[in-house]
Amino acid sequence: MDLGAFSISLAVKDIETSKQFYETFGFTEFAGDQSHNWLILKNGAHVIGLFQGMFEKNILTFNPGWDQDAQPLGSFKDVREIQRTLKAQGIELMTEADEATTGPASFMALDPDGNPVLVDQHV
């Protein structure tokens, strides 16, 4: 199942300190707004989101409909279809995308160790 672009969303204590740390690993600012406590950093195809004060745990994030450069894909599996497939396989969801809608939507699950997994479609 193709889940689209992948990134890890990190819950950071100090966004500037975290940004400087990851820049030493070769990451550069790609998107976001540091004044609003969030940044997206890239190093090649690797993507890290830094989020200060927005959530408690790090989150594995998948974006159906996007490539690793946040560009729309010509075709992709809609988030609601992915949601239906996972639910049919017995995956419990913390939040769900509204099946009566189209376009942007998201759902979230927890892996067996309690790590949040967000499937977040922006197109």
N, CA, C and O atoms as a Tinker XYZ file with bonds, in Angstrom:
   492  protein
     1  N      0.853000   -1.171000    0.000000    73     2
     2  CA     0.000000    0.000000    0.000000    64     1     3
     3  C      0.900000    1.237000    0.000000    63     2     4     5
     4  O      1.752000    1.386000    0.876000    81     3
     5  N      0.717000    2.106000   -0.963000    73     3     6
     6  CA     1.509000    3.336000   -1.064000    64     5     7
     7  C      0.874000    4.405000   -0.186000    63     6     8     9
     8  O     -0.277000    4.790000   -0.391000    81     7
     9  N      1.637000    4.877000    0.793000    73     7    10
    10  CA     1.132000    5.869000    1.736000    64     9    11
    11  C      1.573000    7.287000    1.410000    63    10    12    13
    12  O      1.263000    8.212000    2.161000    81    11
    13  N      2.288000    7.477000    0.306000    73    11    14
    14  CA     2.747000    8.809000   -0.065000    64    13    15
    15  C      4.035000    9.186000    0.622000    63    14    16    17
    16  O      4.812000    8.321000    1.028000    81    15
    17  N      4.260000   10.463000    0.750000    73    15    18
    18  CA     5.494000   10.984000    1.355000    64    17    19
    19  C      5.573000   10.567000    2.821000    63    18    20    21
    20  O      4.551000   10.419000    3.491000    81    19
    21  N      6.796000   10.379000    3.308000    73    19    22
    22  CA     7.016000   10.017000    4.705000    64    21    23
    23  C      7.878000   11.061000    5.383000    63    22    24    25
    24  O      8.830000   11.574000    4.796000    81    23
    25  N      7.536000   11.372000    6.624000    73    23    26
    26  CA     8.382000   12.222000    7.466000    64    25    27
    27  C      8.158000   11.827000    8.911000    63    26    28    29
    28  O      7.204000   11.125000    9.245000    81    27
    29  N      9.039000   12.283000    9.742000    73    27    30
    30  CA     8.819000   12.144000   11.179000    64    29    31
    31  C      8.591000   13.537000   11.731000    63    30    32    33
    32  O      9.346000   14.467000   11.448000    81    31
    33  N      7.546000   13.665000   12.517000    73    31    34
    34  CA     7.201000   14.928000   13.144000    64    33    35
    35  C      7.687000   14.859000   14.584000    63    34    36    37
    36  O      7.187000   14.063000   15.379000    81    35
    37  N      8.659000   15.692000   14.913000    73    35    38
    38  CA     9.272000   15.660000   16.231000    64    37    39
    39  C      8.676000   16.713000   17.149000    63    38    40    41
    40  O      8.574000   17.884000   16.785000    81    39
    41  N      8.286000   16.290000   18.334000    73    39    42
    42  CA     7.836000   17.211000   19.378000    64    41    43
    43  C      9.094000   17.736000   20.059000    63    42    44    45
    44  O      9.734000   17.016000   20.825000    81    43
    45  N      9.453000   18.996000   19.780000    73    43    46
    46  CA    10.708000   19.552000   20.292000    64    45    47
    47  C     10.437000   20.557000   21.409000    63    46    48    49
    48  O      9.369000   21.164000   21.482000    81    47
    49  N     11.439000   20.713000   22.276000    73    47    50
    50  CA    11.324000   21.653000   23.392000    64    49    51
    51  C     11.713000   23.062000   22.980000    63    50    52    53
    52  O     11.129000   24.036000   23.455000    81    51
    53  N     12.705000   23.172000   22.092000    73    51    54
    54  CA    13.198000   24.481000   21.642000    64    53    55
    55  C     13.472000   24.371000   20.152000    63    54    56    57
    56  O     14.449000   23.746000   19.741000    81    55
    57  N     12.616000   24.974000   19.345000    73    55    58
    58  CA    12.694000   24.795000   17.898000    64    57    59
    59  C     14.009000   25.316000   17.313000    63    58    60    61
    60  O     14.555000   24.706000   16.394000    81    59
    61  N     14.514000   26.411000   17.820000    73    59    62
    62  CA    15.766000   26.957000   17.304000    64    61    63
    63  C     16.935000   26.013000   17.613000    63    62    64    65
    64  O     17.771000   25.761000   16.745000    81    63
    65  N     16.995000   25.505000   18.813000    73    63    66
    66  CA    18.057000   24.569000   19.186000    64    65    67
    67  C     17.977000   23.307000   18.334000    63    66    68    69
    68  O     18.998000   22.808000   17.862000    81    67
    69  N     16.767000   22.793000   18.136000    73    67    70
    70  CA    16.584000   21.589000   17.323000    64    69    71
    71  C     16.946000   21.850000   15.864000    63    70    72    73
    72  O     17.579000   21.013000   15.220000    81    71
    73  N     16.547000   23.008000   15.344000    73    71    74
    74  CA    16.885000   23.366000   13.961000    64    73    75
    75  C     18.400000   23.386000   13.789000    63    74    76    77
    76  O     18.919000   22.808000   12.833000    81    75
    77  N     19.113000   24.040000   14.694000    73    75    78
    78  CA    20.575000   24.113000   14.598000    64    77    79
    79  C     21.198000   22.720000   14.676000    63    78    80    81
    80  O     22.146000   22.418000   13.951000    81    79
    81  N     20.664000   21.879000   15.552000    73    79    82
    82  CA    21.174000   20.520000   15.689000    64    81    83
    83  C     21.055000   19.758000   14.366000    63    82    84    85
    84  O     22.031000   19.173000   13.897000    81    83
    85  N     19.871000   19.765000   13.771000    73    83    86
    86  CA    19.658000   19.007000   12.532000    64    85    87
    87  C     20.378000   19.636000   11.343000    63    86    88    89
    88  O     20.715000   18.935000   10.389000    81    87
    89  N     20.615000   20.925000   11.383000    73    87    90
    90  CA    21.408000   21.553000   10.321000    64    89    91
    91  C     22.836000   21.006000   10.316000    63    90    92    93
    92  O     23.455000   20.919000    9.256000    81    91
    93  N     23.364000   20.639000   11.476000    73    91    94
    94  CA    24.715000   20.052000   11.502000    64    93    95
    95  C     24.747000   18.698000   10.820000    63    94    96    97
    96  O     25.816000   18.235000   10.420000    81    95
    97  N     23.586000   18.048000   10.677000    73    95    98
    98  CA    23.477000   16.778000    9.961000    64    97    99
    99  C     23.203000   17.001000    8.468000    63    98   100   101
   100  O     23.036000   16.037000    7.721000    81    99
   101  N     23.158000   18.245000    8.039000    73    99   102
   102  CA    22.943000   18.554000    6.635000    64   101   103
   103  C     21.512000   18.861000    6.257000    63   102   104   105
   104  O     21.219000   19.018000    5.072000    81   103
   105  N     20.608000   18.951000    7.221000    73   103   106
   106  CA    19.225000   19.313000    6.918000    64   105   107
   107  C     19.128000   20.815000    6.687000    63   106   108   109
   108  O     19.835000   21.598000    7.322000    81   107
   109  N     18.246000   21.207000    5.775000    73   107   110
   110  CA    18.000000   22.624000    5.503000    64   109   111
   111  C     16.494000   22.890000    5.592000    63   110   112   113
   112  O     15.671000   21.994000    5.401000    81   111
   113  N     16.167000   24.131000    5.884000    73   111   114
   114  CA    14.763000   24.524000    6.007000    64   113   115
   115  C     14.072000   24.379000    4.657000    63   114   116   117
   116  O     14.580000   24.847000    3.638000    81   115
   117  N     12.915000   23.730000    4.656000    73   115   118
   118  CA    12.161000   23.451000    3.435000    64   117   119
   119  C     10.813000   24.166000    3.446000    63   118   120   121
   120  O     10.364000   24.678000    2.420000    81   119
   121  N     10.175000   24.198000    4.608000    73   119   122
   122  CA     8.846000   24.821000    4.725000    64   121   123
   123  C      8.594000   25.123000    6.196000    63   122   124   125
   124  O      9.382000   24.759000    7.069000    81   123
   125  N      7.484000   25.792000    6.447000    73   123   126
   126  CA     7.085000   26.058000    7.817000    64   125   127
   127  C      7.217000   27.514000    8.196000    63   126   128   129
   128  O      7.493000   28.374000    7.359000    81   127
   129  N      7.015000   27.773000    9.477000    73   127   130
   130  CA     7.065000   29.132000   10.005000    64   129   131
   131  C      7.558000   29.051000   11.439000    63   130   132   133
   132  O      6.796000   28.739000   12.354000    81   131
   133  N      8.824000   29.333000   11.621000    73   131   134
   134  CA     9.422000   29.217000   12.946000    64   133   135
   135  C      8.724000   30.109000   13.968000    63   134   136   137
   136  O      8.654000   29.757000   15.145000    81   135
   137  N      8.203000   31.270000   13.530000    73   135   138
   138  CA     7.504000   32.154000   14.466000    64   137   139
   139  C      6.200000   31.532000   14.972000    63   138   140   141
   140  O      5.657000   31.962000   15.989000    81   139
   141  N      5.700000   30.517000   14.257000    73   139   142
   142  CA     4.512000   29.766000   14.686000    64   141   143
   143  C      4.889000   28.390000   15.221000    63   142   144   145
   144  O      4.036000   27.511000   15.349000    81   143
   145  N      6.174000   28.208000   15.533000    73   143   146
   146  CA     6.700000   27.008000   16.196000    64   145   147
   147  C      6.639000   25.725000   15.374000    63   146   148   149
   148  O      6.477000   24.637000   15.929000    81   147
   149  N      6.770000   25.848000   14.053000    73   147   150
   150  CA     6.900000   24.633000   13.252000    64   149   151
   151  C      7.768000   24.887000   12.032000    63   150   152   153
   152  O      7.695000   25.943000   11.404000    81   151
   153  N      8.598000   23.889000   11.708000    73   151   154
   154  CA     9.473000   23.928000   10.541000    64   153   155
   155  C      9.547000   22.540000    9.926000    63   154   156   157
   156  O      9.417000   21.531000   10.620000    81   155
   157  N      9.755000   22.501000    8.623000    73   155   158
   158  CA    10.019000   21.252000    7.926000    64   157   159
   159  C     11.432000   21.359000    7.373000    63   158   160   161
   160  O     11.769000   22.323000    6.686000    81   159
   161  N     12.253000   20.363000    7.679000    73   159   162
   162  CA    13.643000   20.322000    7.227000    64   161   163
   163  C     13.826000   19.139000    6.304000    63   162   164   165
   164  O     13.170000   18.108000    6.457000    81   163
   165  N     14.744000   19.296000    5.320000    73   163   166
   166  CA    15.024000   18.217000    4.376000    64   165   167
   167  C     16.525000   17.995000    4.255000    63   166   168   169
   168  O     17.327000   18.920000    4.385000    81   167
   169  N     16.871000   16.762000    4.006000    73   167   170
   170  CA    18.221000   16.359000    3.631000    64   169   171
   171  C     18.024000   15.288000    2.576000    63   170   172   173
   172  O     17.763000   14.131000    2.903000    81   171
   173  N     18.149000   15.668000    1.307000    73   171   174
   174  CA    17.823000   14.741000    0.225000    64   173   175
   175  C     16.344000   14.403000    0.300000    63   174   176   177
   176  O     15.499000   15.297000    0.341000    81   175
   177  N     16.030000   13.108000    0.318000    73   175   178
   178  CA    14.635000   12.670000    0.404000    64   177   179
   179  C     14.153000   12.558000    1.846000    63   178   180   181
   180  O     12.983000   12.250000    2.075000    81   179
   181  N     15.019000   12.797000    2.817000    73   179   182
   182  CA    14.656000   12.659000    4.225000    64   181   183
   183  C     14.001000   13.940000    4.737000    63   182   184   185
   184  O     14.516000   15.038000    4.522000    81   183
   185  N     12.872000   13.792000    5.410000    73   183   186
   186  CA    12.100000   14.939000    5.867000    64   185   187
   187  C     11.835000   14.818000    7.369000    63   186   188   189
   188  O     11.393000   13.778000    7.857000    81   187
   189  N     12.114000   15.901000    8.082000    73   187   190
   190  CA    11.854000   15.992000    9.516000    64   189   191
   191  C     11.015000   17.239000    9.761000    63   190   192   193
   192  O     11.343000   18.323000    9.277000    81   191
   193  N      9.939000   17.080000   10.510000    73   191   194
   194  CA     9.161000   18.224000   10.955000    64   193   195
   195  C      9.511000   18.520000   12.402000    63   194   196   197
   196  O      9.590000   17.604000   13.220000    81   195
   197  N      9.719000   19.780000   12.725000    73   195   198
   198  CA     9.974000   20.208000   14.100000    64   197   199
   199  C      8.757000   20.988000   14.576000    63   198   200   201
   200  O      8.355000   21.965000   13.945000    81   199
   201  N      8.171000   20.557000   15.685000    73   199   202
   202  CA     6.948000   21.168000   16.194000    64   201   203
   203  C      7.115000   21.427000   17.682000    63   202   204   205
   204  O      7.221000   20.491000   18.474000    81   203
   205  N      7.139000   22.685000   18.056000    73   203   206
   206  CA     7.311000   23.055000   19.466000    64   205   207
   207  C      5.958000   23.348000   20.093000    63   206   208   209
   208  O      5.234000   24.235000   19.639000    81   207
   209  N      5.617000   22.600000   21.141000    73   207   210
   210  CA     4.392000   22.846000   21.895000    64   209   211
   211  C      3.108000   22.442000   21.200000    63   210   212   213
   212  O      2.034000   22.883000   21.608000    81   211
   213  N      3.179000   21.622000   20.169000    73   211   214
   214  CA     1.967000   21.255000   19.431000    64   213   215
   215  C      1.445000   19.866000   19.771000    63   214   216   217
   216  O      0.245000   19.616000   19.653000    81   215
   217  N      2.315000   18.965000   20.186000    73   215   218
   218  CA     1.891000   17.634000   20.593000    64   217   219
   219  C      2.937000   17.036000   21.519000    63   218   220   221
   220  O      4.063000   17.526000   21.602000    81   219
   221  N      2.551000   15.967000   22.215000    73   219   222
   222  CA     3.404000   15.406000   23.258000    64   221   223
   223  C      4.446000   14.425000   22.743000    63   222   224   225
   224  O      5.554000   14.370000   23.275000    81   223
   225  N      4.113000   13.655000   21.727000    73   223   226
   226  CA     5.001000   12.597000   21.255000    64   225   227
   227  C      5.410000   12.838000   19.811000    63   226   228   229
   228  O      4.752000   13.573000   19.076000    81   227
   229  N      6.497000   12.210000   19.423000    73   227   230
   230  CA     6.888000   12.196000   18.025000    64   229   231
   231  C      5.849000   11.403000   17.242000    63   230   232   233
   232  O      5.235000   10.480000   17.776000    81   231
   233  N      5.653000   11.764000   15.976000    73   231   234
   234  CA     4.621000   11.137000   15.155000    64   233   235
   235  C      5.224000   10.718000   13.816000    63   234   236   237
   236  O      5.911000   11.504000   13.164000    81   235
   237  N      4.963000    9.473000   13.412000    73   235   238
   238  CA     5.292000    9.034000   12.059000    64   237   239
   239  C      4.194000    9.583000   11.156000    63   238   240   241
   240  O      3.010000    9.365000   11.415000    81   239
   241  N      4.577000   10.291000   10.102000    73   239   242
   242  CA     3.598000   10.969000    9.256000    64   241   243
   243  C      3.711000   10.502000    7.814000    63   242   244   245
   244  O      4.805000   10.450000    7.252000    81   243
   245  N      2.572000   10.165000    7.220000    73   243   246
   246  CA     2.493000    9.791000    5.813000    64   245   247
   247  C      1.519000   10.749000    5.133000    63   246   248   249
   248  O      0.480000   11.091000    5.697000    81   247
   249  N      1.859000   11.180000    3.920000    73   247   250
   250  CA     1.020000   12.134000    3.185000    64   249   251
   251  C      0.626000   11.563000    1.828000    63   250   252   253
   252  O      1.347000   11.745000    0.847000    81   251
   253  N     -0.531000   10.865000    1.762000    73   251   254
   254  CA    -1.010000   10.399000    0.466000    64   253   255
   255  C     -1.197000   11.574000   -0.483000    63   254   256   257
   256  O     -1.666000   12.638000   -0.078000    81   255
   257  N     -0.834000   11.382000   -1.730000    73   255   258
   258  CA    -1.011000   12.427000   -2.735000    64   257   259
   259  C      0.169000   13.348000   -2.902000    63   258   260   261
   260  O      0.164000   14.198000   -3.792000    81   259
   261  N      1.196000   13.202000   -2.060000    73   259   262
   262  CA     2.400000   14.023000   -2.149000    64   261   263
   263  C      3.628000   13.162000   -2.392000    63   262   264   265
   264  O      3.706000   12.018000   -1.944000    81   263
   265  N      4.599000   13.742000   -3.119000    73   263   266
   266  CA     5.920000   13.132000   -3.178000    64   265   267
   267  C      6.769000   13.714000   -2.046000    63   266   268   269
   268  O      6.262000   14.516000   -1.262000    81   267
   269  N      8.039000   13.337000   -1.939000    73   267   270
   270  CA     8.884000   13.787000   -0.835000    64   269   271
   271  C      9.192000   15.285000   -0.884000    63   270   272   273
   272  O      9.736000   15.832000    0.074000    81   271
   273  N      8.849000   15.955000   -1.992000    73   271   274
   274  CA     9.027000   17.403000   -2.091000    64   273   275
   275  C      7.713000   18.144000   -1.883000    63   274   276   277
   276  O      7.610000   19.326000   -2.209000    81   275
   277  N      6.702000   17.456000   -1.342000    73   275   278
   278  CA     5.374000   18.032000   -1.083000    64   277   279
   279  C      4.702000   18.500000   -2.369000    63   278   280   281
   280  O      3.935000   19.462000   -2.364000    81   279
   281  N      4.996000   17.814000   -3.463000    73   279   282
   282  CA     4.357000   18.107000   -4.743000    64   281   283
   283  C      3.255000   17.083000   -4.994000    63   282   284   285
   284  O      3.439000   15.900000   -4.708000    81   283
   285  N      2.119000   17.517000   -5.521000    73   283   286
   286  CA     1.012000   16.587000   -5.767000    64   285   287
   287  C      1.383000   15.495000   -6.769000    63   286   288   289
   288  O      2.072000   15.742000   -7.758000    81   287
   289  N      0.908000   14.284000   -6.487000    73   287   290
   290  CA     1.089000   13.155000   -7.396000    64   289   291
   291  C     -0.077000   13.103000   -8.377000    63   290   292   293
   292  O     -1.183000   13.534000   -8.053000    81   291
   293  N      0.168000   12.582000   -9.563000    73   291   294
   294  CA    -0.885000   12.461000  -10.567000    64   293   295
   295  C     -1.988000   11.518000  -10.140000    63   294   296   297
   296  O     -3.165000   11.781000  -10.386000    81   295
   297  N     -1.617000   10.423000   -9.503000    73   295   298
   298  CA    -2.610000    9.484000   -8.980000    64   297   299
   299  C     -2.104000    8.937000   -7.657000    63   298   300   301
   300  O     -0.900000    8.796000   -7.447000    81   299
   301  N     -3.031000    8.633000   -6.777000    73   299   302
   302  CA    -2.674000    8.127000   -5.463000    64   301   303
   303  C     -3.909000    7.509000   -4.821000    63   302   304   305
   304  O     -5.036000    7.743000   -5.258000    81   303
   305  N     -3.683000    6.721000   -3.785000    73   303   306
   306  CA    -4.774000    6.120000   -3.032000    64   305   307
   307  C     -5.271000    7.131000   -2.004000    63   306   308   309
   308  O     -4.500000    7.615000   -1.175000    81   307
   309  N     -6.550000    7.441000   -2.063000    73   307   310
   310  CA    -7.153000    8.417000   -1.154000    64   309   311
   311  C     -7.067000    7.938000    0.295000    63   310   312   313
   312  O     -7.140000    6.741000    0.572000    81   311
   313  N     -6.911000    8.885000    1.204000    73   311   314
   314  CA    -6.788000    8.595000    2.629000    64   313   315
   315  C     -7.961000    7.751000    3.144000    63   314   316   317
   316  O     -7.773000    6.910000    4.023000    81   315
   317  N     -9.153000    7.966000    2.611000    73   315   318
   318  CA   -10.321000    7.221000    3.069000    64   317   319
   319  C    -10.244000    5.757000    2.639000    63   318   320   321
   320  O    -10.678000    4.867000    3.371000    81   319
   321  N     -9.691000    5.511000    1.456000    73   319   322
   322  CA    -9.504000    4.139000    0.988000    64   321   323
   323  C     -8.457000    3.421000    1.854000    63   322   324   325
   324  O     -8.631000    2.255000    2.209000    81   323
   325  N     -7.385000    4.122000    2.184000    73   323   326
   326  CA    -6.362000    3.554000    3.071000    64   325   327
   327  C     -6.993000    3.249000    4.428000    63   326   328   329
   328  O     -6.755000    2.188000    5.004000    81   327
   329  N     -7.790000    4.175000    4.930000    73   327   330
   330  CA    -8.471000    3.996000    6.212000    64   329   331
   331  C     -9.363000    2.754000    6.195000    63   330   332   333
   332  O     -9.326000    1.951000    7.127000    81   331
   333  N    -10.167000    2.594000    5.137000    73   331   334
   334  CA   -11.056000    1.432000    5.033000    64   333   335
   335  C    -10.252000    0.134000    5.010000    63   334   336   337
   336  O    -10.627000   -0.841000    5.661000    81   335
   337  N     -9.156000    0.120000    4.267000    73   335   338
   338  CA    -8.310000   -1.072000    4.175000    64   337   339
   339  C     -7.752000   -1.449000    5.545000    63   338   340   341
   340  O     -7.791000   -2.616000    5.933000    81   339
   341  N     -7.239000   -0.472000    6.271000    73   339   342
   342  CA    -6.660000   -0.747000    7.587000    64   341   343
   343  C     -7.725000   -1.199000    8.593000    63   342   344   345
   344  O     -7.494000   -2.128000    9.367000    81   343
   345  N     -8.883000   -0.547000    8.581000    73   343   346
   346  CA    -9.958000   -0.947000    9.485000    64   345   347
   347  C    -10.418000   -2.370000    9.186000    63   346   348   349
   348  O    -10.716000   -3.130000   10.108000    81   347
   349  N    -10.478000   -2.739000    7.906000    73   347   350
   350  CA   -10.872000   -4.097000    7.524000    64   349   351
   351  C     -9.861000   -5.129000    8.018000    63   350   352   353
   352  O    -10.196000   -6.300000    8.195000    81   351
   353  N     -8.618000   -4.684000    8.239000    73   351   354
   354  CA    -7.578000   -5.575000    8.747000    64   353   355
   355  C     -7.491000   -5.539000   10.271000    63   354   356   357
   356  O     -6.585000   -6.133000   10.856000    81   355
   357  N     -8.429000   -4.846000   10.915000    73   355   358
   358  CA    -8.502000   -4.841000   12.366000    64   357   359
   359  C     -7.708000   -3.752000   13.064000    63   358   360   361
   360  O     -7.554000   -3.793000   14.285000    81   359
   361  N     -7.202000   -2.782000   12.323000    73   359   362
   362  CA    -6.463000   -1.682000   12.946000    64   361   363
   363  C     -7.461000   -0.716000   13.592000    63   362   364   365
   364  O     -8.390000   -0.241000   12.939000    81   363
   365  N     -7.259000   -0.435000   14.873000    73   363   366
   366  CA    -8.090000    0.552000   15.572000    64   365   367
   367  C     -7.539000    1.939000   15.302000    63   366   368   369
   368  O     -6.327000    2.153000   15.336000    81   367
   369  N     -8.427000    2.875000   15.035000    73   367   370
   370  CA    -8.019000    4.247000   14.751000    64   369   371
   371  C     -8.381000    5.159000   15.919000    63   370   372   373
   372  O     -9.442000    5.022000   16.529000    81   371
   373  N     -7.479000    6.088000   16.215000    73   371   374
   374  CA    -7.726000    7.095000   17.259000    64   373   375
   375  C     -8.636000    8.187000   16.730000    63   374   376   377
   376  O     -9.533000    8.665000   17.424000    81   375
   377  N     -8.385000    8.574000   15.481000    73   375   378
   378  CA    -9.230000    9.541000   14.784000    64   377   379
   379  C     -9.476000    8.987000   13.389000    63   378   380   381
   380  O     -8.718000    8.149000   12.901000    81   379
   381  N    -10.536000    9.458000   12.752000    73   379   382
   382  CA   -10.874000    8.959000   11.418000    64   381   383
   383  C    -11.187000   10.102000   10.468000    63   382   384   385
   384  O    -11.681000   11.156000   10.867000    81   383
   385  N    -10.883000    9.861000    9.197000    73   383   386
   386  CA   -11.299000   10.771000    8.134000    64   385   387
   387  C    -12.791000   10.577000    7.895000    63   386   388   389
   388  O    -13.295000    9.456000    7.960000    81   387
   389  N    -13.489000   11.659000    7.621000    73   387   390
   390  CA   -14.923000   11.604000    7.338000    64   389   391
   391  C    -15.135000   10.971000    5.970000    63   390   392   393
   392  O    -14.724000   11.527000    4.952000    81   391
   393  N    -15.768000    9.823000    5.951000    73   391   394
   394  CA   -16.000000    9.077000    4.702000    64   393   395
   395  C    -16.931000    9.819000    3.740000    63   394   396   397
   396  O    -16.962000    9.505000    2.550000    81   395
   397  N    -17.682000   10.789000    4.237000    73   395   398
   398  CA   -18.637000   11.520000    3.386000    64   397   399
   399  C    -17.984000   12.693000    2.663000    63   398   400   401
   400  O    -18.655000   13.411000    1.921000    81   399
   401  N    -16.676000   12.897000    2.870000    73   399   402
   402  CA   -15.999000   14.031000    2.252000    64   401   403
   403  C    -15.017000   13.565000    1.196000    63   402   404   405
   404  O    -14.764000   12.370000    1.038000    81   403
   405  N    -14.470000   14.530000    0.478000    73   403   406
   406  CA   -13.381000   14.276000   -0.477000    64   405   407
   407  C    -12.289000   15.300000   -0.182000    63   406   408   409
   408  O    -12.509000   16.258000    0.560000    81   407
   409  N    -11.121000   15.095000   -0.763000    73   407   410
   410  CA   -10.033000   16.046000   -0.592000    64   409   411
   411  C     -9.284000   15.838000    0.710000    63   410   412   413
   412  O     -9.210000   14.721000    1.223000    81   411
   413  N     -8.724000   16.925000    1.246000    73   411   414
   414  CA    -7.900000   16.813000    2.449000    64   413   415
   415  C     -8.641000   16.164000    3.622000    63   414   416   417
   416  O     -9.799000   16.471000    3.903000    81   415
   417  N     -7.931000   15.259000    4.289000    73   415   418
   418  CA    -8.468000   14.570000    5.464000    64   417   419
   419  C     -7.333000   13.788000    6.103000    63   418   420   421
   420  O     -6.265000   13.625000    5.513000    81   419
   421  N     -7.576000   13.305000    7.315000    73   419   422
   422  CA    -6.536000   12.531000    7.990000    64   421   423
   423  C     -7.151000   11.536000    8.963000    63   422   424   425
   424  O     -8.314000   11.652000    9.350000    81   423
   425  N     -6.339000   10.556000    9.347000    73   423   426
   426  CA    -6.691000    9.663000   10.445000    64   425   427
   427  C     -5.414000    9.341000   11.194000    63   426   428   429
   428  O     -4.309000    9.537000   10.687000    81   427
   429  N     -5.585000    8.837000   12.422000    73   427   430
   430  CA    -4.428000    8.504000   13.239000    64   429   431
   431  C     -4.656000    7.176000   13.932000    63   430   432   433
   432  O     -5.764000    6.852000   14.360000    81   431
   433  N     -3.568000    6.413000   14.029000    73   431   434
   434  CA    -3.564000    5.148000   14.758000    64   433   435
   435  C     -2.353000    5.143000   15.680000    63   434   436   437
   436  O     -1.455000    5.975000   15.555000    81   435
   437  N     -2.345000    4.196000   16.604000    73   435   438
   438  CA    -1.177000    3.977000   17.448000    64   437   439
   439  C     -0.582000    2.629000   17.073000    63   438   440   441
   440  O     -1.307000    1.649000   16.900000    81   439
   441  N      0.750000    2.580000   16.948000    73   439   442
   442  CA     1.377000    1.291000   16.699000    64   441   443
   443  C      1.380000    0.493000   18.006000    63   442   444   445
   444  O      0.985000    1.027000   19.043000    81   443
   445  N      1.815000   -0.772000   17.983000    73   443   446
   446  CA     1.753000   -1.600000   19.204000    64   445   447
   447  C      2.536000   -1.036000   20.384000    63   446   448   449
   448  O      2.286000   -1.428000   21.524000    81   447
   449  N      3.475000   -0.130000   20.140000    73   447   450
   450  CA     4.259000    0.460000   21.216000    64   449   451
   451  C      3.751000    1.836000   21.635000    63   450   452   453
   452  O      4.386000    2.511000   22.446000    81   451
   453  N      2.614000    2.256000   21.087000    73   451   454
   454  CA     2.023000    3.532000   21.464000    64   453   455
   455  C      2.520000    4.712000   20.654000    63   454   456   457
   456  O      2.236000    5.857000   21.006000    81   455
   457  N      3.257000    4.463000   19.574000    73   455   458
   458  CA     3.732000    5.549000   18.718000    64   457   459
   459  C      2.609000    5.993000   17.785000    63   458   460   461
   460  O      2.018000    5.158000   17.100000    81   459
   461  N      2.304000    7.284000   17.744000    73   459   462
   462  CA     1.274000    7.771000   16.837000    64   461   463
   463  C      1.711000    7.661000   15.368000    63   462   464   465
   464  O      2.852000    7.959000   15.014000    81   463
   465  N      0.771000    7.227000   14.536000    73   463   466
   466  CA     0.964000    7.164000   13.091000    64   465   467
   467  C     -0.150000    7.997000   12.460000    63   466   468   469
   468  O     -1.331000    7.668000   12.575000    81   467
   469  N      0.246000    9.081000   11.794000    73   467   470
   470  CA    -0.697000   10.001000   11.178000    64   469   471
   471  C     -0.674000    9.820000    9.663000    63   470   472   473
   472  O      0.390000    9.878000    9.047000    81   471
   473  N     -1.825000    9.604000    9.071000    73   471   474
   474  CA    -1.958000    9.588000    7.613000    64   473   475
   475  C     -2.759000   10.846000    7.277000    63   474   476   477
   476  O     -3.954000   10.936000    7.557000    81   475
   477  N     -2.069000   11.815000    6.668000    73   475   478
   478  CA    -2.571000   13.174000    6.537000    64   477   479
   479  C     -2.513000   13.607000    5.082000    63   478   480   481
   480  O     -1.443000   13.935000    4.570000    81   479
   481  N     -3.658000   13.607000    4.417000    73   479   482
   482  CA    -3.743000   13.974000    2.996000    64   481   483
   483  C     -4.054000   15.451000    2.868000    63   482   484   485
   484  O     -5.012000   15.941000    3.466000    81   483
   485  N     -3.246000   16.166000    2.089000    73   483   486
   486  CA    -3.426000   17.606000    1.902000    64   485   487
   487  C     -4.036000   17.973000    0.566000    63   486   488   489
   488  O     -4.342000   19.145000    0.344000    81   487
   489  N     -4.227000   17.019000   -0.332000    73   487   490
   490  CA    -4.776000   17.299000   -1.666000    64   489   491
   491  C     -6.111000   16.632000   -1.861000    63   490   492
   492  O     -6.716000   16.761000   -2.925000    81   491
